[in-house]
Amino acid sequence: MKIPGVVLMASALVMSGSAAATNAAPARTEALAREADAFFKDQQPGGVVLVTQGGQVLLRRAYGMADIENGVAMRPDAALRLASVTKQFTTVAVMQLVQAGKLRLETPLDTLDPALAGPMGKVTVQQLLTHTSGIKNVSSIPASRAARREETDALGLIGYFKDLPLEFASGTRFRYSNSNYIVLTHLIQRLSGQSYAEYMQQAIFQPLGMPEGHRIDPLEGSRTLPDPAGTSRSAPT
């Protein structure tokens, strides 16, 4: 006959614990907000802070500026440039093409596209993925800077390093190079018959239920930012 009392006591403890957690949430949010407030400055480059715990959103706020030049404040729903985080999406796309039988990791570039013949022609897809190709990093080529800031296509950027000698024999060393993933972007487009953005939307974002993953830029050339009116525009990075 003592069991109901134990159950009631346990229930009361659970409810009191839940109430305590609920009451603690605002205080925790305020503490997190103070930390973020101290980090970001109103008229300086900003960011979006998202903190969750147990499925509960404790803090989701935008700080600082999205575009200092044009006076655009950051918003929680701003589309931010992912930079090299896009490489993991590119890798998934390449492996999907491998699974579909459209590509082999050991295939040299000049057999996939004659336009890639030359010093890097015998570099393999796997060497691109693992940064062991020896291809010069386009980011270290001053002449490519303007092109990287604009809506330049993959082949346009490849032209800046395609004919340069390899920095080392492919497959013998590791050296991080954005050029590798620009070439992979071109291959994805060539083999799929779609633009990079179209392929990502159809093959990755839609199946995963990611409606906000509407654009990732493998060329790291531009980003889309909301203006105060809620529309969007392109801004150089």
Buried (B, 14 or more C-beta within 10 A) or exposed (E): EEEEEEEEEEEEEEEEEEEEEEEEBEEBBEEBBEEBEEEBEEEEEBBBBEBEEEEEEBBEBBBBBBBEEEEBBBBEEBBBBBEEEBBEBBBEBBEBBBEEEBBBBEBBBBEBBEBBBEBBBBBBBBBBBBBBBBBBBBBEBEEBEEBBBEEBBBBBBBBBBBEBEBBBEBBEEEBEBBBBBBBBBBBBBBBBEBBBBEBBBEBBBEEEEEEEBEBBBBBBBBBBBBBEEEEBEEBEE
